Amino acid sequence: MTAETPDAASDITNDIEWEITDELVPYDVALARMERRVREIYEGKARELVWLLQHPPLYTAGTSADPGDLIDPDRFPVYDAGRGGQYTYHGPGQRIAYVMLDLRKRGRDLRRFVTNLEQWMIDTLAEFNVTGERREGRVGVWVCRDASGSALAREDKIAAIGVRVRNWVTFHGISINVEPELEHFSGIVPCGISEHGVTSLVDLGLPVTMDDVDAALKRKWEEIFEG
């Protein structure tokens, strides 16, 4: 255990290391950790890693971020993430999964990797009877708040994705809203989309814990990525 990953626990599944950090991890610490691990994976000095963690409240800007979408720049720290995408919020109650895989031994297929990440989120949500869906032109996973199709129906975002690849090694990853403070999203236009809202598993009325989500993530990972 190091100072960068306090209270972390890990295990190896199919030669992939899974690590869970219980304390909130500062964003700059997480970035430095990912940078180092990606280099070590590329050099053959470390295993692939799925790192589950939470951050303190903060906003991140992806490479396509529009400065106008940062509504309240003084509310929380803002970080240049270096990943694809626009502005996102991270904070307690949101499960972050940073995925560091070597695509050189997984077909060098970035499109397939992103599709698998999306399916991983969708299948994990399905474990809690939540129907997550892709939407053309909208990044992430969405839920319909009224399945009846009435005029009052609305779609909310429940999970996000943002990845980066260097030398065919991936980093950054996904986030699933378990029980974050949803009002914190109001300081940005999440992912540049203003006409839809944000939700979480608990907001949908589901008494789901972070441990529940972690267990589902691991089960579904083995089906999608190792099956």
C-alpha positions in Angstrom: 0.0 0.0 0.0 1.3 3.5 -0.9 0.4 7.0 0.1 -1.2 7.4 -3.4 -3.7 4.6 -2.9 -4.7 4.7 0.8 -6.8 1.8 2.1 -6.6 0.1 -1.2 -7.3 -3.6 -1.7 -6.5 -5.5 -4.9 -6.7 -9.0 -6.4 -5.8 -10.6 -9.7 -8.4 -12.0 -12.1 -7.3 -13.5 -15.4 -4.0 -11.6 -15.0 -5.8 -8.3 -14.6 -5.4 -6.5 -11.3 -8.5 -5.1 -9.6 -8.0 -2.4 -7.0 -10.5 -0.6 -4.8 -9.4 2.5 -3.0 -11.8 3.5 -0.1 -10.6 7.0 0.6 -11.3 9.9 -1.8 -8.5 10.2 -4.3 -7.4 13.7 -5.4 -7.6 14.0 -9.1 -4.0 15.0 -9.7 -2.9 11.9 -7.7 -5.1 9.7 -9.8 -3.7 11.2 -13.1 -0.1 10.6 -12.0 -0.9 7.1 -10.9 -2.5 6.3 -14.3 0.3 7.9 -16.3 2.9 5.7 -14.4 0.9 2.5 -14.7 0.2 3.0 -18.4 4.0 3.4 -19.0 4.7 0.3 -16.9 2.1 -1.8 -18.8 3.5 -0.6 -22.1 7.0 -1.6 -21.0 5.8 -5.0 -19.8 6.6 -4.2 -16.1 3.0 -4.2 -14.7 -0.3 -6.0 -15.2 -3.4 -4.4 -16.7 -5.4 -2.7 -14.0 -9.1 -1.9 -13.3 -9.0 0.7 -10.5 -12.3 1.5 -8.6 -12.3 4.8 -6.7 -14.1 8.0 -5.8 -12.9 11.6 -6.1 -13.6 14.6 -3.9 -16.0 17.1 -5.7 -14.4 18.5 -8.8 -15.0 19.2 -12.5 -12.9 17.8 -15.3 -12.5 19.2 -18.8 -12.0 16.8 -21.7 -10.3 17.7 -25.0 -13.6 18.9 -26.6 -14.8 21.0 -23.6 -16.5 24.3 -24.4 -15.5 27.0 -21.9 -19.1 28.3 -22.0 -20.2 25.0 -20.4 -18.4 25.7 -17.2 -21.2 27.6 -15.5 -19.7 28.0 -12.0 -15.9 27.9 -12.4 -15.3 28.9 -8.7 -17.5 26.2 -7.2 -15.0 23.2 -7.3 -11.5 22.7 -8.6 -11.4 22.3 -12.4 -8.9 19.9 -14.0 -7.7 19.4 -17.6 -8.3 15.6 -17.8 -6.5 15.0 -21.1 -9.2 12.4 -22.1 -11.8 12.7 -24.8 -15.2 14.4 -24.1 -16.3 17.6 -22.5 -17.0 18.7 -18.9 -17.9 16.2 -16.3 -18.4 16.2 -12.5 -16.8 13.7 -10.2 -17.5 13.4 -6.5 -18.4 11.1 -3.5 -21.1 8.6 -4.3 -20.0 8.2 -7.9 -18.1 5.0 -8.8 -15.2 5.7 -11.0 -13.5 2.8 -12.9 -10.2 3.7 -14.5 -9.4 1.0 -17.0 -5.8 0.4 -18.0 -5.7 -2.3 -20.7 -3.1 -3.3 -23.3 -4.9 -3.3 -26.6 -1.9 -4.7 -28.3 -3.0 -8.1 -27.0 -6.7 -7.4 -27.4 -6.9 -6.8 -31.2 -5.8 -3.2 -31.3 -9.5 -2.3 -31.8 -10.4 1.0 -30.0 -14.0 1.1 -31.3 -14.6 -2.4 -29.8 -13.0 -1.3 -26.5 -15.3 1.7 -26.2 -18.4 -0.4 -27.2 -17.4 -2.9 -24.5 -17.1 -0.2 -21.9 -20.6 1.0 -22.8 -22.0 -2.5 -22.6 -20.2 -3.0 -19.3 -22.1 -0.1 -17.8 -25.4 -1.1 -19.4 -25.1 -4.7 -18.1 -24.1 -3.6 -14.7 -27.1 -1.3 -14.4 -29.3 -4.2 -15.6 -28.2 -6.1 -12.4 -30.4 -3.6 -10.6 -33.3 -3.7 -13.0 -32.3 -0.4 -14.6 -32.5 -0.2 -18.4 -29.5 1.8 -19.6 -29.4 2.8 -23.2 -27.1 4.4 -25.7 -28.2 7.4 -27.6 -27.0 8.5 -31.0 -24.9 11.7 -30.7 -24.9 11.6 -26.9 -22.0 10.1 -25.0 -22.7 7.9 -22.0 -25.6 5.7 -20.8 -29.1 7.1 -20.4 -32.3 6.0 -18.6 -35.9 6.9 -19.5 -37.7 8.2 -16.4 -41.1 7.4 -17.9 -41.3 4.2 -19.9 -44.9 4.8 -20.9 -43.8 7.1 -23.7 -45.9 10.0 -22.6 -45.2 13.6 -23.4 -43.8 14.1 -19.9 -41.2 11.4 -20.3 -37.6 12.5 -19.9 -34.2 11.0 -20.3 -31.4 11.4 -17.7 -27.8 10.4 -17.8 -26.7 7.9 -15.2 -23.2 6.9 -16.5 -20.4 8.5 -18.4 -17.4 7.4 -20.4 -14.2 9.2 -21.3 -11.0 7.4 -22.4 -7.5 8.0 -23.7 -5.1 5.7 -25.4 -1.3 5.9 -25.5 0.7 3.4 -27.4 -2.3 1.1 -27.5 -2.6 1.2 -23.7 -5.9 2.7 -22.4 -6.6 4.9 -19.4 -9.4 7.0 -17.8 -12.6 5.0 -18.2 -16.2 5.2 -16.8 -18.3 6.6 -14.0 -21.7 5.4 -12.6 -23.8 7.6 -10.4 -24.6 5.5 -7.4 -25.5 8.3 -4.9 -23.7 11.5 -5.7 -25.0 15.0 -4.9 -26.8 15.6 -8.1 -27.1 19.3 -7.5 -23.3 19.5 -8.0 -23.8 18.8 -11.7 -25.5 22.2 -12.0 -22.1 24.0 -12.1 -21.5 22.6 -15.6 -23.3 21.6 -18.7 -22.6 17.9 -18.4 -20.9 16.6 -21.5 -22.2 19.7 -23.4 -25.9 18.5 -23.2 -28.2 20.9 -21.6 -31.6 19.5 -22.6 -31.4 16.4 -20.4 -30.9 15.8 -16.7 -28.7 13.6 -14.5 -29.8 10.8 -12.2 -28.4 8.1 -10.0 -29.3 4.6 -8.8 -30.5 6.0 -5.5 -32.4 8.8 -7.2 -34.2 6.1 -9.1 -35.4 4.7 -5.8 -32.9 1.9 -5.6 -31.1 1.3 -2.2 -27.9 0.3 -3.9 -24.5 0.5 -2.2 -21.1 1.0 -3.7 -20.2 -2.6 -2.7 -23.2 -3.8 -4.7 -22.1 -1.9 -7.8 -18.5 -3.1 -7.4 -19.6 -6.7 -7.3 -21.8 -6.2 -10.4 -19.0 -4.5 -12.3 -16.7 -7.4 -11.6 -19.2 -10.0 -12.7 -20.1 -8.2 -15.9 -16.4 -7.5 -16.7 -15.7 -11.2 -16.8 -18.6 -11.8 -19.2 -17.7 -8.9 -21.6 -13.9 -8.6 -21.5 -12.8 -12.1 -20.5 -15.7 -14.2 -21.9 
